[in-house]
Structures are given as structure tokens and as C-alpha cells.
């Protein structure tokens, strides 16, 4: 049986932290900044964590 392939799209979007959690970037952070507040834009720059309910699915995609 051949090896399972990881999702290349998921590999580019998610990364594993040192403690084993999965980090992600925030959505809505690419354009239309005039309608967003300074605080919101600053929060969007930082990375977030994948929710525990989605963790298993993302792990399967990136094959960690």
C-alpha cells in the first residue's frame, strides 16, 4: 500500500508548536483595512491556535 500524502495546502497554513498544539494565521487580514480598527488589525497579525474540535482533522491533513 502506498504512503499517505499530506495536504500541501494544509502544510502551508498550519504549523506545530513546541508543545504539540497547532498554530494558524487569522482570517480577514489581507485587505480592506480602512474599515478595521487599529486594535483589530493588531490582533489579526498574531497567530492563533486551532480549536480542539478541529485538531484531529488538521493533524491528519499535515501528518504530524
Biopython code that builds the backbone (N, CA, C, O; Angstrom):
import numpy as np
from Bio.PDB.StructureBuilder import StructureBuilder

atoms = [
    (1, "UNK", "N", (0.845, -1.189, 0.000)),
    (1, "UNK", "CA", (0.000, 0.000, 0.000)),
    (1, "UNK", "C", (0.889, 1.251, 0.000)),
    (1, "UNK", "O", (1.861, 1.302, 0.753)),
    (2, "UNK", "N", (0.580, 2.261, -0.826)),
    (2, "UNK", "CA", (1.427, 3.452, -0.891)),
    (2, "UNK", "C", (1.297, 4.317, 0.359)),
    (2, "UNK", "O", (0.342, 4.201, 1.127)),
    (3, "UNK", "N", (2.277, 5.175, 0.533)),
    (3, "UNK", "CA", (2.249, 6.097, 1.670)),
    (3, "UNK", "C", (1.119, 7.101, 1.502)),
    (3, "UNK", "O", (0.717, 7.430, 0.386)),
    (4, "UNK", "N", (0.613, 7.585, 2.643)),
    (4, "UNK", "CA", (-0.400, 8.641, 2.610)),
    (4, "UNK", "C", (0.306, 9.963, 2.316)),
    (4, "UNK", "O", (1.397, 10.223, 2.824)),
    (5, "UNK", "N", (-0.323, 10.784, 1.500)),
    (5, "UNK", "CA", (0.258, 12.089, 1.189)),
    (5, "UNK", "C", (-0.372, 13.146, 2.084)),
    (5, "UNK", "O", (-1.579, 13.127, 2.327)),
    (6, "UNK", "N", (0.454, 14.068, 2.574)),
    (6, "UNK", "CA", (-0.080, 15.166, 3.375)),
    (6, "UNK", "C", (-0.641, 16.216, 2.431)),
    (6, "UNK", "O", (-0.199, 16.344, 1.290)),
    (7, "UNK", "N", (-1.611, 16.958, 2.915)),
    (7, "UNK", "CA", (-2.212, 18.027, 2.123)),
    (7, "UNK", "C", (-1.220, 19.175, 2.034)),
    (7, "UNK", "O", (-0.837, 19.749, 3.054)),
    (8, "UNK", "N", (-0.802, 19.512, 0.818)),
    (8, "UNK", "CA", (0.205, 20.569, 0.653)),
    (8, "UNK", "C", (-0.367, 21.921, 1.075)),
    (8, "UNK", "O", (0.353, 22.765, 1.609)),
    (9, "UNK", "N", (-1.650, 22.120, 0.837)),
    (9, "UNK", "CA", (-2.290, 23.379, 1.233)),
    (9, "UNK", "C", (-2.272, 23.522, 2.757)),
    (9, "UNK", "O", (-2.007, 24.602, 3.284)),
    (10, "UNK", "N", (-2.559, 22.417, 3.457)),
    (10, "UNK", "CA", (-2.574, 22.450, 4.921)),
    (10, "UNK", "C", (-1.163, 22.653, 5.470)),
    (10, "UNK", "O", (-0.980, 23.350, 6.468)),
    (11, "UNK", "N", (-0.173, 22.054, 4.829)),
    (11, "UNK", "CA", (1.223, 22.214, 5.275)),
    (11, "UNK", "C", (1.632, 23.683, 5.263)),
    (11, "UNK", "O", (2.406, 24.122, 6.114)),
    (12, "UNK", "N", (1.112, 24.443, 4.296)),
    (12, "UNK", "CA", (1.470, 25.854, 4.178)),
    (12, "UNK", "C", (0.699, 26.727, 5.167)),
    (12, "UNK", "O", (1.146, 27.826, 5.495)),
    (13, "UNK", "N", (-0.444, 26.257, 5.641)),
    (13, "UNK", "CA", (-1.295, 27.068, 6.508)),
    (13, "UNK", "C", (-1.127, 26.803, 8.001)),
    (13, "UNK", "O", (-1.406, 27.681, 8.818)),
    (14, "UNK", "N", (-0.681, 25.619, 8.360)),
    (14, "UNK", "CA", (-0.581, 25.254, 9.775)),
    (14, "UNK", "C", (0.839, 24.861, 10.135)),
    (14, "UNK", "O", (1.591, 24.365, 9.297)),
    (15, "UNK", "N", (1.202, 25.090, 11.408)),
    (15, "UNK", "CA", (2.496, 24.616, 11.895)),
    (15, "UNK", "C", (2.319, 24.142, 13.325)),
    (15, "UNK", "O", (1.402, 24.572, 14.025)),
    (16, "UNK", "N", (3.190, 23.265, 13.746)),
    (16, "UNK", "CA", (3.103, 22.700, 15.090)),
    (16, "UNK", "C", (3.964, 23.510, 16.042)),
    (16, "UNK", "O", (5.086, 23.888, 15.703)),
    (17, "UNK", "N", (3.445, 23.777, 17.232)),
    (17, "UNK", "CA", (4.215, 24.494, 18.245)),
    (17, "UNK", "C", (5.082, 23.490, 19.001)),
    (17, "UNK", "O", (4.980, 22.283, 18.784)),
    (18, "UNK", "N", (5.918, 23.990, 19.875)),
    (18, "UNK", "CA", (6.797, 23.127, 20.647)),
    (18, "UNK", "C", (6.058, 22.192, 21.577)),
    (18, "UNK", "O", (6.522, 21.086, 21.855)),
    (19, "UNK", "N", (4.902, 22.635, 22.061)),
    (19, "UNK", "CA", (4.128, 21.807, 22.988)),
    (19, "UNK", "C", (3.180, 20.854, 22.268)),
    (19, "UNK", "O", (2.472, 20.083, 22.916)),
    (20, "UNK", "N", (3.156, 20.896, 20.923)),
    (20, "UNK", "CA", (2.319, 19.963, 20.166)),
    (20, "UNK", "C", (0.993, 20.525, 19.708)),
    (20, "UNK", "O", (0.228, 19.833, 19.036)),
    (21, "UNK", "N", (0.702, 21.775, 20.061)),
    (21, "UNK", "CA", (-0.531, 22.397, 19.570)),
    (21, "UNK", "C", (-0.312, 22.826, 18.118)),
    (21, "UNK", "O", (0.821, 22.850, 17.638)),
    (22, "UNK", "N", (-1.392, 23.162, 17.427)),
    (22, "UNK", "CA", (-1.275, 23.557, 16.032)),
    (22, "UNK", "C", (-1.613, 25.035, 15.894)),
    (22, "UNK", "O", (-2.694, 25.476, 16.284)),
    (23, "UNK", "N", (-0.675, 25.795, 15.336)),
    (23, "UNK", "CA", (-0.854, 27.233, 15.158)),
    (23, "UNK", "C", (-1.396, 27.514, 13.770)),
    (23, "UNK", "O", (-1.163, 26.757, 12.827)),
    (24, "UNK", "N", (-2.127, 28.623, 13.661)),
    (24, "UNK", "CA", (-2.711, 29.030, 12.388)),
    (24, "UNK", "C", (-2.671, 30.547, 12.315)),
    (24, "UNK", "O", (-2.462, 31.219, 13.324)),
    (25, "UNK", "N", (-2.873, 31.085, 11.112)),
    (25, "UNK", "CA", (-2.957, 32.536, 10.975)),
    (25, "UNK", "C", (-4.428, 32.932, 10.964)),
    (25, "UNK", "O", (-5.295, 32.117, 10.649)),
    (26, "UNK", "N", (-4.700, 34.171, 11.303)),
    (26, "UNK", "CA", (-6.077, 34.648, 11.353)),
    (26, "UNK", "C", (-6.609, 34.973, 9.961)),
    (26, "UNK", "O", (-5.854, 35.346, 9.063)),
    (27, "UNK", "N", (-7.895, 34.829, 9.802)),
    (27, "UNK", "CA", (-8.563, 35.201, 8.559)),
    (27, "UNK", "C", (-8.851, 36.702, 8.571)),
    (27, "UNK", "O", (-8.721, 37.354, 9.607)),
    (28, "UNK", "N", (-9.239, 37.243, 7.427)),
    (28, "UNK", "CA", (-9.599, 38.658, 7.258)),
    (28, "UNK", "C", (-8.421, 39.593, 7.513)),
    (28, "UNK", "O", (-8.616, 40.710, 7.991)),
    (29, "UNK", "N", (-7.217, 39.159, 7.205)),
    (29, "UNK", "CA", (-6.052, 40.006, 7.479)),
    (29, "UNK", "C", (-5.274, 40.349, 6.208)),
    (29, "UNK", "O", (-4.077, 40.630, 6.274)),
    (30, "UNK", "N", (-5.938, 40.328, 5.063)),
    (30, "UNK", "CA", (-5.189, 40.562, 3.824)),
    (30, "UNK", "C", (-5.509, 41.890, 3.130)),
    (30, "UNK", "O", (-4.629, 42.460, 2.486)),
    (31, "UNK", "N", (-6.732, 42.396, 3.243)),
    (31, "UNK", "CA", (-7.061, 43.649, 2.570)),
    (31, "UNK", "C", (-8.271, 44.301, 3.234)),
    (31, "UNK", "O", (-8.835, 43.761, 4.185)),
    (32, "UNK", "N", (-8.662, 45.469, 2.721)),
    (32, "UNK", "CA", (-9.772, 46.271, 3.271)),
    (32, "UNK", "C", (-9.511, 46.667, 4.725)),
    (32, "UNK", "O", (-10.317, 46.388, 5.613)),
    (33, "UNK", "N", (-8.386, 47.312, 4.948)),
    (33, "UNK", "CA", (-8.013, 47.678, 6.307)),
    (33, "UNK", "C", (-8.640, 48.994, 6.768)),
    (33, "UNK", "O", (-8.590, 49.312, 7.956)),
    (34, "UNK", "N", (-9.221, 49.753, 5.863)),
    (34, "UNK", "CA", (-9.782, 51.054, 6.261)),
    (34, "UNK", "C", (-10.985, 50.881, 7.176)),
    (34, "UNK", "O", (-11.255, 51.740, 8.015)),
    (35, "UNK", "N", (-11.708, 49.782, 7.024)),
    (35, "UNK", "CA", (-12.902, 49.573, 7.841)),
    (35, "UNK", "C", (-12.603, 48.851, 9.152)),
    (35, "UNK", "O", (-13.506, 48.652, 9.965)),
    (36, "UNK", "N", (-11.348, 48.458, 9.369)),
    (36, "UNK", "CA", (-10.998, 47.721, 10.584)),
    (36, "UNK", "C", (-10.252, 48.640, 11.549)),
    (36, "UNK", "O", (-9.478, 49.503, 11.137)),
    (37, "UNK", "N", (-10.500, 48.437, 12.830)),
    (37, "UNK", "CA", (-9.864, 49.285, 13.839)),
    (37, "UNK", "C", (-8.394, 48.913, 14.021)),
    (37, "UNK", "O", (-7.960, 47.839, 13.605)),
    (38, "UNK", "N", (-7.641, 49.804, 14.641)),
    (38, "UNK", "CA", (-6.217, 49.547, 14.908)),
    (38, "UNK", "C", (-6.034, 48.303, 15.754)),
    (38, "UNK", "O", (-5.166, 47.471, 15.489)),
    (39, "UNK", "N", (-6.879, 48.188, 16.791)),
    (39, "UNK", "CA", (-6.778, 47.048, 17.704)),
    (39, "UNK", "C", (-7.062, 45.741, 16.988)),
    (39, "UNK", "O", (-6.382, 44.739, 17.208)),
    (40, "UNK", "N", (-8.065, 45.759, 16.133)),
    (40, "UNK", "CA", (-8.425, 44.541, 15.395)),
    (40, "UNK", "C", (-7.293, 44.128, 14.443)),
    (40, "UNK", "O", (-6.965, 42.946, 14.339)),
    (41, "UNK", "N", (-6.706, 45.101, 13.754)),
    (41, "UNK", "CA", (-5.607, 44.804, 12.822)),
    (41, "UNK", "C", (-4.401, 44.249, 13.569)),
    (41, "UNK", "O", (-3.715, 43.359, 13.066)),
    (42, "UNK", "N", (-4.141, 44.759, 14.748)),
    (42, "UNK", "CA", (-3.021, 44.280, 15.552)),
    (42, "UNK", "C", (-3.271, 42.840, 16.003)),
    (42, "UNK", "O", (-2.360, 42.013, 15.974)),
    (43, "UNK", "N", (-4.502, 42.543, 16.418)),
    (43, "UNK", "CA", (-4.843, 41.170, 16.823)),
    (43, "UNK", "C", (-4.731, 40.198, 15.659)),
    (43, "UNK", "O", (-4.309, 39.056, 15.846)),
    (44, "UNK", "N", (-5.102, 40.635, 14.463)),
    (44, "UNK", "CA", (-5.059, 39.758, 13.286)),
    (44, "UNK", "C", (-3.628, 39.399, 12.887)),
    (44, "UNK", "O", (-3.396, 38.360, 12.269)),
    (45, "UNK", "N", (-2.670, 40.259, 13.239)),
    (45, "UNK", "CA", (-1.266, 39.970, 12.889)),
    (45, "UNK", "C", (-0.724, 38.771, 13.645)),
    (45, "UNK", "O", (0.102, 38.025, 13.121)),
    (46, "UNK", "N", (-1.182, 38.584, 14.864)),
    (46, "UNK", "CA", (-0.681, 37.479, 15.688)),
    (46, "UNK", "C", (-1.293, 36.159, 15.241)),
    (46, "UNK", "O", (-2.363, 36.137, 14.633)),
    (47, "UNK", "N", (-0.612, 35.065, 15.544)),
    (47, "UNK", "CA", (-1.146, 33.755, 15.166)),
    (47, "UNK", "C", (-2.117, 33.265, 16.229)),
    (47, "UNK", "O", (-2.063, 33.695, 17.381)),
    (48, "UNK", "N", (-2.998, 32.368, 15.834)),
    (48, "UNK", "CA", (-3.961, 31.770, 16.751)),
    (48, "UNK", "C", (-3.721, 30.272, 16.830)),
    (48, "UNK", "O", (-2.819, 29.749, 16.177)),
    (49, "UNK", "N", (-4.511, 29.593, 17.613)),
    (49, "UNK", "CA", (-4.398, 28.143, 17.736)),
    (49, "UNK", "C", (-5.637, 27.488, 17.146)),
    (49, "UNK", "O", (-6.731, 28.051, 17.184)),
    (50, "UNK", "N", (-5.454, 26.306, 16.606)),
    (50, "UNK", "CA", (-6.574, 25.538, 16.067)),
    (50, "UNK", "C", (-7.414, 25.034, 17.238)),
    (50, "UNK", "O", (-6.866, 24.611, 18.256)),
    (51, "UNK", "N", (-8.727, 25.076, 17.104)),
    (51, "UNK", "CA", (-9.625, 24.607, 18.149)),
    (51, "UNK", "C", (-9.462, 23.104, 18.348)),
    (51, "UNK", "O", (-9.133, 22.381, 17.407)),
    (52, "UNK", "N", (-9.688, 22.639, 19.557)),
    (52, "UNK", "CA", (-9.501, 21.223, 19.859)),
    (52, "UNK", "C", (-10.444, 20.337, 19.052)),
    (52, "UNK", "O", (-10.113, 19.190, 18.754)),
    (53, "UNK", "N", (-11.619, 20.862, 18.696)),
    (53, "UNK", "CA", (-12.568, 20.084, 17.901)),
    (53, "UNK", "C", (-12.056, 19.834, 16.482)),
    (53, "UNK", "O", (-12.446, 18.852, 15.850)),
    (54, "UNK", "N", (-11.189, 20.709, 15.980)),
    (54, "UNK", "CA", (-10.635, 20.564, 14.625)),
    (54, "UNK", "C", (-9.238, 19.964, 14.618)),
    (54, "UNK", "O", (-8.688, 19.697, 13.550)),
    (55, "UNK", "N", (-8.659, 19.750, 15.788)),
    (55, "UNK", "CA", (-7.270, 19.324, 15.899)),
    (55, "UNK", "C", (-6.996, 18.007, 15.173)),
    (55, "UNK", "O", (-6.008, 17.898, 14.447)),
    (56, "UNK", "N", (-7.855, 17.013, 15.359)),
    (56, "UNK", "CA", (-7.633, 15.707, 14.755)),
    (56, "UNK", "C", (-7.643, 15.788, 13.233)),
    (56, "UNK", "O", (-6.803, 15.178, 12.572)),
    (57, "UNK", "N", (-8.583, 16.534, 12.679)),
    (57, "UNK", "CA", (-8.681, 16.680, 11.222)),
    (57, "UNK", "C", (-7.440, 17.355, 10.654)),
    (57, "UNK", "O", (-6.922, 16.934, 9.620)),
    (58, "UNK", "N", (-6.958, 18.408, 11.331)),
    (58, "UNK", "CA", (-5.777, 19.124, 10.847)),
    (58, "UNK", "C", (-4.533, 18.246, 10.974)),
    (58, "UNK", "O", (-3.684, 18.247, 10.082)),
    (59, "UNK", "N", (-4.417, 17.503, 12.065)),
    (59, "UNK", "CA", (-3.278, 16.588, 12.238)),
    (59, "UNK", "C", (-3.220, 15.561, 11.123)),
    (59, "UNK", "O", (-2.140, 15.233, 10.631)),
    (60, "UNK", "N", (-4.374, 15.053, 10.722)),
    (60, "UNK", "CA", (-4.421, 14.093, 9.617)),
    (60, "UNK", "C", (-3.983, 14.725, 8.319)),
    (60, "UNK", "O", (-3.307, 14.090, 7.509)),
    (61, "UNK", "N", (-4.368, 15.992, 8.111)),
    (61, "UNK", "CA", (-4.002, 16.677, 6.871)),
    (61, "UNK", "C", (-2.505, 16.937, 6.786)),
    (61, "UNK", "O", (-1.902, 16.787, 5.723)),
    (62, "UNK", "N", (-1.898, 17.334, 7.927)),
    (62, "UNK", "CA", (-0.474, 17.658, 7.880)),
    (62, "UNK", "C", (0.409, 16.489, 8.306)),
    (62, "UNK", "O", (1.635, 16.593, 8.275)),
    (63, "UNK", "N", (-0.210, 15.374, 8.704)),
    (63, "UNK", "CA", (0.502, 14.138, 9.034)),
    (63, "UNK", "C", (1.571, 14.328, 10.093)),
    (63, "UNK", "O", (2.734, 13.987, 9.876)),
    (64, "UNK", "N", (1.177, 14.878, 11.252)),
    (64, "UNK", "CA", (2.137, 15.073, 12.353)),
    (64, "UNK", "C", (2.163, 13.822, 13.206)),
    (64, "UNK", "O", (2.900, 13.761, 14.190)),
]
sb = StructureBuilder()
sb.init_structure("model")
sb.init_model(0)
sb.init_chain("A")
sb.init_seg("    ")
for serial, (resi, resn, name, xyz) in enumerate(atoms, 1):
    if name == "N":
        sb.init_residue(resn, " ", resi, " ")
    sb.init_atom(name, np.array(xyz, "f"), 0.0, 1.0, " ", f" {name:<3s}", serial, name[0])
structure = sb.get_structure()
